[in-house]
Amino acid sequence: MSDRQPVLGRRGFLQGATAGVVGAAALGATAADAARADAPDAPPASGSGRVIPFEGPHQAGILTPPQAAASFVSFDVVAPDRAALRELFAVLTDRVRRLTAGGAVPATDLASAPTDSGTLGPVLPADGLTVTVGVGASLFDDQRFGLGARRPARLTAMPVFPDDDMAHSAELHGDISLQLCADSRDTVTHALRDITRHTRGAIQARWKIDGTHAAPRPSGAPRNHLGFKDGIANPDTTDPAVTDALVWTHAGHGGSGAEPAWTEGGSYQVIRIIRMLVEFWDRVSLDEQERMIGRRRDSGAPLDRSAETDTPAYAADPQGLYVPMNAHIRLANPRTGATAAQQILRRGYNYERGLDTDGNLDLGLIFCCYQQDVSRQFATVQSRLAGEPLVDYISPTGGGYFFALPGVTGPHDTLASGLLADF
């Protein structure tokens, strides 16, 4: 028996559950509409009130400014065939569409299981929720669904880099990734619970990590657990020319390694769980910390400048007298014409996971980035960072490479529709 078989139900359960979900969702919409008409004084939804549109050529949650709370979850697909895989993405699309829109919870009779967990009350807040769906290289194993010829051209399993600590990690890879972000932690948790409930028998969770996006202190970019501002030098995502060159994939792009037509508007996602060894870091002098990073801790300014948003002048400092040659920011982004196309769009979150077995704090960064070409961009940057002084104080322990699917373009479209077309 394959180790990818679901614990409960296999194909029969999947078909019954997912068919029921699609039908129930349609009925739920009717019930919700009726509830609004019959109860105009129903309590308002809680939360921030923000609604981030679900439909579009690209998925939300990539260019979206990071919300306060996030969960990154990897799943194994246990659906038995392509028909069940297609149904999985249809159900997933339906649930994400409804959760991100918010609205009244459909009524439930006393003899039935509730239609919702109830953790957010009778009216679901949209609360700035986004759910970004990616697929891993393992989904394209031809022995499973016959999708090998449709694999995104640059999608592979994430390798173990020289300074990684992943020999015994269970938090690696996966068939599908979900990045759930919202303005409140309970909205993220509710969304994940809803999705797993409605896709039970089709996907099985592999690993999960929760993060928070720190408030600016006192302003500008948020700080990580090392005390330094994180994510200052991202590309300008308001410029379509920049995102077209650095973030979005394009069908046919790449010469002999051309992207399949269905990938248009997607993006490569890298997730890295990076533990920060804060007990050791806190014993290091401020001068040494700043020289390792290449920025002032208080202001976030490069060591040769005075403001957070100032661009370091590496050409005027060829020997690294101000910003050391092996400083993190200088290695990650040398700011030359040759390295301009290697920029990545970072979307990181801090994590806290209690204590390890030695009583040390388990704190760190969920490093997430998006790019057009993971080899040209993230992997190249990572190779420059190999052996940097900071590696003594951080420990990458898990994560994976995924391809964030193109967006859903209309009410009858679904996630992965292009990937699964014509089967």
C-alpha positions as CSV (number, residue, x, y, z in Angstrom):
1,M,0.0,0.0,0.0
2,S,1.3,3.4,-0.9
3,D,2.4,5.7,1.9
4,R,0.5,8.5,0.2
5,Q,-2.9,6.9,0.8
6,P,-5.3,8.9,3.0
7,V,-6.0,7.6,6.5
8,L,-9.7,8.0,6.0
9,G,-11.9,7.2,3.0
10,R,-9.7,7.2,0.0
11,R,-11.5,7.8,-3.3
12,G,-15.1,7.1,-2.1
13,F,-14.7,9.6,0.8
14,L,-13.1,12.2,-1.4
15,Q,-15.8,12.0,-4.1
16,G,-18.6,12.1,-1.5
17,A,-17.0,14.8,0.5
18,T,-15.9,17.1,-2.3
19,A,-19.1,16.7,-4.2
20,G,-21.1,17.5,-1.1
21,V,-18.9,20.5,-0.4
22,V,-19.6,22.1,-3.8
23,G,-23.3,21.4,-3.5
24,A,-23.3,22.6,0.1
25,A,-21.4,25.8,-0.9
26,A,-24.0,26.7,-3.4
27,L,-26.8,26.0,-0.9
28,G,-24.8,27.9,1.7
29,A,-24.7,31.0,-0.5
30,T,-28.5,30.8,-0.9
31,A,-29.0,30.4,2.9
32,A,-26.6,33.3,3.6
33,D,-28.4,35.6,1.1
34,A,-31.7,34.7,2.7
35,A,-30.3,35.3,6.2
36,R,-29.1,38.7,5.2
37,A,-32.5,39.5,3.7
38,D,-34.5,38.2,6.7
39,A,-32.1,39.6,9.4
40,P,-31.1,43.1,8.3
41,D,-30.0,43.8,11.9
42,A,-27.6,40.9,12.0
43,P,-24.4,41.7,13.9
44,P,-21.6,43.2,11.7
45,A,-18.5,41.2,11.0
46,S,-15.5,41.8,13.3
47,G,-12.0,42.3,12.1
48,S,-10.3,45.1,10.1
49,G,-13.0,45.4,7.5
50,R,-10.5,45.0,4.7
51,V,-11.5,42.9,1.7
52,I,-8.7,42.0,-0.6
53,P,-10.0,40.9,-4.0
54,F,-9.6,37.2,-4.8
55,E,-9.9,37.3,-8.6
56,G,-7.2,38.6,-10.9
57,P,-4.4,37.6,-13.2
58,H,-2.2,36.9,-10.2
59,Q,-3.0,35.5,-6.8
60,A,-3.3,37.9,-3.9
61,G,-0.8,37.6,-1.1
62,I,2.3,38.1,-3.4
63,L,2.3,41.8,-4.0
64,T,-0.1,42.4,-1.1
65,P,1.7,44.2,1.7
66,P,2.2,41.7,4.5
67,Q,-0.7,41.4,6.9
68,A,-0.2,41.0,10.7
69,A,-0.5,37.2,10.9
70,A,0.4,34.3,8.7
71,S,0.5,30.5,8.5
72,F,2.6,28.6,6.0
73,V,1.3,25.0,5.5
74,S,2.6,22.3,3.3
75,F,0.4,19.3,2.2
76,D,0.7,16.0,0.6
77,V,-2.0,15.2,-2.0
78,V,-3.7,11.9,-1.3
79,A,-6.4,12.3,-4.0
80,P,-6.2,9.1,-6.0
81,D,-6.5,10.4,-9.6
82,R,-6.6,13.4,-11.9
83,A,-10.4,13.7,-11.6
84,A,-10.1,13.9,-7.8
85,L,-7.2,16.3,-8.1
86,R,-9.3,18.6,-10.3
87,E,-12.2,18.4,-7.8
88,L,-9.7,19.3,-5.0
89,F,-8.7,22.5,-6.7
90,A,-12.4,23.3,-7.4
91,V,-13.3,22.9,-3.8
92,L,-10.2,24.8,-2.7
93,T,-11.1,27.7,-5.0
94,D,-14.6,27.8,-3.7
95,R,-13.6,27.9,0.0
96,V,-10.9,30.6,-0.6
97,R,-13.3,32.7,-2.6
98,R,-15.9,32.6,0.2
99,L,-13.5,33.0,3.1
100,T,-11.7,36.1,1.6
101,A,-15.1,37.7,0.8
102,G,-16.6,37.2,4.3
103,G,-20.3,37.1,5.0
104,A,-23.0,35.5,7.1
105,V,-22.5,31.9,8.2
106,P,-25.2,29.7,6.7
107,A,-27.7,28.5,9.3
108,T,-27.6,25.0,10.6
109,D,-30.4,22.8,12.0
110,L,-29.9,21.3,15.4
111,A,-29.6,17.8,14.0
112,S,-26.7,18.6,11.7
113,A,-23.1,19.4,12.2
114,P,-22.5,23.2,12.1
115,T,-21.6,24.6,8.7
116,D,-18.7,26.6,10.3
117,S,-16.5,26.2,13.3
118,G,-18.0,29.4,14.9
119,T,-14.7,30.7,16.1
120,L,-15.3,34.1,14.3
121,G,-19.0,34.4,15.2
122,P,-22.1,34.4,13.0
123,V,-20.7,36.8,10.4
124,L,-17.3,36.0,8.9
125,P,-14.9,39.0,8.6
126,A,-12.9,39.2,5.4
127,D,-10.2,40.8,7.7
128,G,-7.7,41.3,4.9
129,L,-7.5,37.5,4.3
130,T,-5.4,36.1,1.4
131,V,-4.7,32.5,0.7
132,T,-1.9,31.9,-1.8
133,V,-1.7,28.4,-3.3
134,G,1.4,26.8,-4.6
135,V,2.4,23.4,-6.0
136,G,5.6,21.5,-5.4
137,A,7.8,19.5,-7.7
138,S,6.6,16.2,-6.3
139,L,3.1,16.8,-7.6
140,F,4.5,16.4,-11.1
141,D,5.8,12.9,-10.6
142,D,4.4,11.1,-13.7
143,Q,3.7,8.0,-11.6
144,R,1.0,9.9,-9.8
145,F,-1.1,12.2,-12.0
146,G,0.8,12.2,-15.3
147,L,1.6,15.9,-15.0
148,G,5.4,15.6,-15.7
149,A,5.2,17.4,-19.1
150,R,3.4,20.3,-17.5
151,R,5.9,21.0,-14.7
152,P,7.0,24.6,-14.4
153,A,10.4,24.8,-16.1
154,R,12.3,25.8,-13.0
155,L,10.5,24.0,-10.3
156,T,12.6,21.5,-8.4
157,A,12.8,20.3,-4.8
158,M,14.7,22.8,-2.6
159,P,18.3,21.6,-2.2
160,V,20.2,21.6,1.0
161,F,22.6,24.6,0.9
162,P,26.0,24.5,2.6
163,D,25.0,26.3,5.9
164,D,21.6,24.5,6.3
165,D,20.7,22.3,9.2
166,M,18.1,20.0,7.6
167,A,19.5,16.5,7.9
168,H,16.7,15.3,10.1
169,S,14.0,17.9,9.3
170,A,10.4,16.9,8.8
171,E,9.6,20.4,7.6
172,L,10.6,20.1,4.0
173,H,8.9,20.1,0.6
174,G,5.3,19.1,-0.1
175,D,2.9,18.8,-3.0
176,I,0.9,21.9,-2.2
177,S,1.6,25.0,-0.1
178,L,-0.8,27.4,1.4
179,Q,0.2,30.8,2.5
180,L,-2.6,32.2,4.7
181,C,-2.3,35.8,5.8
182,A,-4.8,38.1,7.5
183,D,-5.1,41.1,9.8
184,S,-5.8,38.9,12.8
185,R,-4.4,35.5,14.0
186,D,-7.9,34.0,14.6
187,T,-8.9,34.8,11.0
188,V,-5.9,32.8,9.7
189,T,-6.6,29.9,12.0
190,H,-10.3,29.8,11.0
191,A,-9.5,29.8,7.3
192,L,-7.0,26.9,7.7
193,R,-9.5,24.9,9.7
194,D,-12.2,25.5,7.1
195,I,-10.0,24.5,4.2
196,T,-8.8,21.4,5.9
197,R,-12.3,20.4,6.8
198,H,-13.6,20.7,3.3
199,T,-10.6,19.0,1.6
200,R,-10.2,16.1,4.0
201,G,-9.5,12.9,2.1
202,A,-7.7,14.9,-0.7
203,I,-4.8,16.5,1.1
204,Q,-3.0,15.7,4.3
205,A,-0.9,18.3,6.2
206,R,2.8,17.7,6.1
207,W,4.2,20.7,8.1
208,K,3.0,24.1,9.4
209,I,4.6,27.2,10.9
210,D,2.9,30.4,12.1
211,G,4.3,33.9,11.9
212,T,3.7,37.5,12.8
213,H,4.5,40.7,10.9
214,A,5.9,43.0,13.5
215,A,4.7,46.6,13.7
216,P,7.3,49.2,12.7
217,R,9.3,50.4,15.7
218,P,9.4,53.3,15.5
219,S,8.7,53.5,11.7
220,G,9.7,52.0,8.4
221,A,10.4,48.3,8.0
222,P,9.6,45.9,10.8
223,R,12.3,44.3,12.9
224,N,13.3,40.7,13.1
225,H,14.3,38.8,16.2
226,L,17.9,40.0,15.8
227,G,16.7,43.5,16.4
228,F,17.4,44.7,12.8
229,K,14.9,46.0,10.2
230,D,14.0,43.4,7.7
231,G,12.8,43.8,4.1
232,I,14.1,47.3,3.4
233,A,15.4,46.9,-0.1
234,N,12.5,45.1,-1.9
235,P,11.9,45.8,-5.6
236,D,9.3,48.5,-6.4
237,T,6.1,46.4,-6.7
238,T,4.1,49.4,-7.8
239,D,5.9,49.4,-11.2
240,P,4.5,46.7,-13.6
241,A,7.7,46.7,-15.5
242,V,9.6,45.7,-12.4
243,T,7.2,42.9,-11.4
244,D,7.1,41.6,-15.0
245,A,10.9,41.3,-15.0
246,L,11.4,40.0,-11.5
247,V,8.2,38.4,-10.1
248,W,5.8,36.9,-12.7
249,T,6.5,34.0,-14.9
250,H,5.7,34.3,-18.6
251,A,4.7,31.5,-21.0
252,G,7.5,30.6,-23.4
253,H,10.1,32.6,-21.4
254,G,13.5,30.9,-20.9
255,G,14.6,29.7,-24.4
256,S,15.2,25.9,-24.3
257,G,13.8,25.8,-20.8
258,A,10.6,27.6,-21.8
259,E,7.7,27.9,-19.3
260,P,4.5,26.0,-20.2
261,A,1.6,28.2,-21.4
262,W,-0.5,27.6,-18.2
263,T,2.2,29.2,-16.0
264,E,1.5,32.8,-17.3
265,G,1.1,35.1,-14.3
266,G,2.4,32.7,-11.7
267,S,5.6,33.1,-9.5
268,Y,8.1,30.9,-7.9
269,Q,7.8,30.8,-4.1
270,V,10.7,30.0,-1.7
271,I,9.9,29.3,2.0
272,R,12.8,28.9,4.4
273,I,12.4,28.3,8.2
274,I,15.4,30.1,9.7
275,R,16.0,29.7,13.4
276,M,17.9,32.6,15.0
277,L,20.2,31.6,17.9
278,V,19.4,34.7,19.9
279,E,21.1,33.6,23.1
280,F,24.4,33.7,21.3
281,W,23.6,36.8,19.2
282,D,22.7,38.8,22.3
283,R,26.3,38.4,23.6
284,V,27.8,40.0,20.4
285,S,28.9,43.6,20.5
286,L,26.8,46.1,18.7
287,D,29.6,47.1,16.4
288,E,30.1,43.5,15.3
289,Q,26.4,42.9,14.8
290,E,26.1,46.0,12.6
291,R,29.1,45.0,10.5
292,M,27.7,41.5,10.0
293,I,24.4,43.0,8.8
294,G,25.8,46.1,7.1
295,R,23.2,48.4,8.7
296,R,22.7,50.5,11.8
297,R,20.5,48.7,14.3
298,D,18.7,51.8,15.5
299,S,17.8,53.5,12.2
300,G,18.2,50.7,9.6
301,A,20.5,52.9,7.6
302,P,23.4,51.4,5.6
303,L,26.7,51.9,7.5
304,D,27.8,54.5,4.9
305,R,24.5,56.4,5.0
306,S,22.1,58.1,7.4
307,A,18.6,56.9,6.6
308,E,16.9,53.5,6.3
309,T,15.9,54.0,2.6
310,D,19.3,55.4,1.5
311,T,21.1,53.3,-1.1
312,P,24.6,52.2,0.0
313,A,27.3,53.5,-2.2
314,Y,29.4,50.4,-2.8
315,A,31.2,51.8,-5.7
316,A,32.6,54.5,-3.5
317,D,33.7,51.9,-0.9
318,P,35.5,49.3,-3.0
319,Q,37.5,47.9,-0.1
320,G,34.5,47.6,2.3
321,L,35.8,50.2,4.8
322,Y,32.3,51.3,5.6
323,V,30.1,48.4,4.6
324,P,32.3,45.2,4.9
325,M,32.6,43.1,1.8
326,N,31.1,40.2,3.6
327,A,28.2,42.1,5.2
328,H,24.9,40.5,4.7
329,I,23.3,43.3,2.7
330,R,26.3,43.6,0.4
331,L,26.5,39.9,-0.4
332,A,22.7,39.6,-0.9
333,N,22.4,42.6,-3.2
334,P,25.7,44.0,-4.6
335,R,23.7,46.5,-6.6
336,T,25.6,46.1,-9.8
337,G,24.2,46.0,-13.3
338,A,25.0,42.3,-13.5
339,T,23.0,41.5,-10.3
340,A,20.0,43.7,-10.9
341,A,18.0,40.8,-12.4
342,Q,18.7,38.7,-9.3
343,Q,16.5,40.7,-6.9
344,I,13.8,38.8,-5.1
345,L,10.5,40.0,-3.5
346,R,10.8,39.2,0.2
347,R,7.7,38.6,2.3
348,G,9.0,37.4,5.7
349,Y,7.4,36.8,9.1
350,N,8.8,36.3,12.5
351,Y,8.1,33.1,14.4
352,E,8.1,32.0,18.0
353,R,7.9,28.3,18.9
354,G,8.6,28.1,22.7
355,L,11.7,26.3,23.9
356,D,13.9,23.6,22.5
357,T,14.9,20.5,24.5
358,D,17.8,22.5,26.0
359,G,15.6,25.3,27.2
360,N,16.7,27.8,24.5
361,L,14.3,30.1,22.8
362,D,13.0,28.8,19.5
363,L,12.7,32.1,17.6
364,G,13.4,32.9,14.0
365,L,12.3,34.1,10.6
366,I,9.9,32.5,8.1
367,F,11.7,33.7,5.0
368,C,9.4,33.8,2.1
369,C,10.2,35.3,-1.3
370,Y,8.8,35.4,-4.8
371,Q,10.6,35.5,-8.1
372,Q,10.4,34.8,-11.8
373,D,13.3,32.3,-11.8
374,V,14.3,30.6,-8.6
375,S,17.7,29.6,-10.0
376,R,18.6,33.0,-11.4
377,Q,17.4,34.8,-8.3
378,F,17.1,33.1,-4.9
379,A,19.6,30.3,-5.5
380,T,22.2,32.7,-6.9
381,V,21.8,35.1,-3.9
382,Q,22.0,32.1,-1.5
383,S,25.3,31.0,-3.1
384,R,26.8,34.4,-2.4
385,L,25.7,34.2,1.2
386,A,27.4,30.9,1.8
387,G,29.9,31.2,4.7
388,E,28.9,34.8,5.6
389,P,29.6,35.7,9.3
390,L,25.9,35.6,10.1
391,V,25.8,31.8,9.6
392,D,27.1,31.4,13.2
393,Y,23.9,32.9,14.5
394,I,21.2,31.5,12.2
395,S,20.2,27.9,11.3
396,P,17.9,27.2,8.3
397,T,15.9,24.1,9.3
398,G,13.2,23.6,6.7
399,G,11.0,24.9,3.9
400,G,10.6,24.2,0.2
401,Y,10.3,25.5,-3.3
402,F,6.8,25.9,-4.8
403,F,5.2,27.4,-7.8
404,A,2.4,29.9,-6.9
405,L,-0.4,29.3,-9.4
406,P,-1.7,32.0,-11.7
407,G,-4.8,33.8,-10.4
408,V,-8.4,33.0,-10.9
409,T,-9.8,35.2,-13.6
410,G,-13.6,34.9,-13.2
411,P,-16.5,33.2,-11.4
412,H,-16.2,30.1,-13.4
413,D,-12.4,29.7,-13.3
414,T,-10.6,27.7,-10.7
415,L,-7.1,27.4,-9.3
416,A,-4.9,25.2,-11.5
417,S,-7.4,25.2,-14.3
418,G,-4.7,25.7,-16.9
419,L,-2.5,23.0,-15.4
420,L,-5.4,20.5,-15.5
421,A,-7.0,21.6,-18.8
422,D,-7.7,19.0,-21.5
423,F,-7.2,16.0,-19.3
